[in-house]
Amino acid sequence: MDCKDTRDVLEHYLLPPPNRTGPLSFRFVPQSPVVGIWDGSVLLALETGLFDTQKLLRDQGLLR
């Protein structure tokens, strides 16, 4: 809800915290909406864009 534009989303999801090293677990976010399916702290699926996010939600039984 804090993200107002694509840059805010990129900074929120793609920039590591100052004390973190290693690879990021997110891919580039080219468009909104952004939907992630998590199991605890493990990212199971991530989609961006209206078509792909709707497909992911349908496949997970979360959207009809």
C-alpha positions as CSV (number, residue, x, y, z in Angstrom):
1,M,0.0,0.0,0.0
2,D,3.0,2.3,0.4
3,C,4.1,1.9,-3.2
4,K,2.9,4.8,-5.4
5,D,4.7,3.9,-8.6
6,T,7.0,1.4,-10.3
7,R,10.1,2.9,-8.7
8,D,8.6,2.4,-5.2
9,V,7.8,-1.2,-6.0
10,L,11.3,-1.9,-7.3
11,E,12.9,-0.3,-4.2
12,H,10.6,-2.1,-1.8
13,Y,11.1,-5.6,-3.4
14,L,14.4,-5.6,-5.2
15,L,16.8,-3.6,-3.1
16,P,18.4,-5.6,-0.3
17,P,18.4,-4.3,3.3
18,P,21.6,-2.5,4.1
19,N,23.1,-5.4,6.1
20,R,22.1,-8.2,3.6
21,T,24.4,-9.9,1.2
22,G,23.8,-12.5,-1.5
23,P,21.4,-12.9,-4.4
24,L,17.9,-11.5,-4.3
25,S,14.9,-13.9,-4.5
26,F,12.8,-11.6,-6.7
27,R,12.9,-11.1,-10.4
28,F,12.5,-7.8,-12.1
29,V,9.1,-6.3,-11.6
30,P,8.1,-4.8,-15.0
31,Q,4.5,-3.9,-14.2
32,S,1.7,-4.1,-11.6
33,P,-0.1,-5.8,-10.1
34,V,2.4,-7.9,-8.3
35,V,1.3,-11.2,-6.7
36,G,3.5,-13.5,-4.7
37,I,2.5,-16.9,-3.1
38,W,4.5,-17.6,0.0
39,D,4.9,-20.6,2.3
40,G,6.3,-19.1,5.5
41,S,9.4,-17.3,4.3
42,V,9.8,-19.1,1.0
43,L,8.5,-17.5,-2.2
44,L,6.8,-20.2,-4.2
45,A,5.5,-18.1,-7.1
46,L,5.7,-14.5,-8.3
47,E,3.8,-13.0,-11.2
48,T,3.4,-9.5,-12.5
49,G,0.9,-7.9,-14.8
50,L,-2.9,-8.4,-14.9
51,F,-3.1,-11.5,-17.1
52,D,-0.3,-13.5,-15.3
53,T,-1.4,-12.5,-11.8
54,Q,-5.0,-13.6,-12.6
55,K,-3.8,-16.9,-14.0
56,L,-1.6,-17.5,-10.9
57,L,-4.6,-16.8,-8.6
58,R,-6.9,-19.0,-10.6
59,D,-4.3,-21.9,-10.6
60,Q,-4.1,-21.5,-6.8
61,G,-7.9,-21.6,-6.5
62,L,-8.0,-18.0,-5.1
63,L,-9.8,-16.4,-8.0
64,R,-12.7,-17.7,-10.1
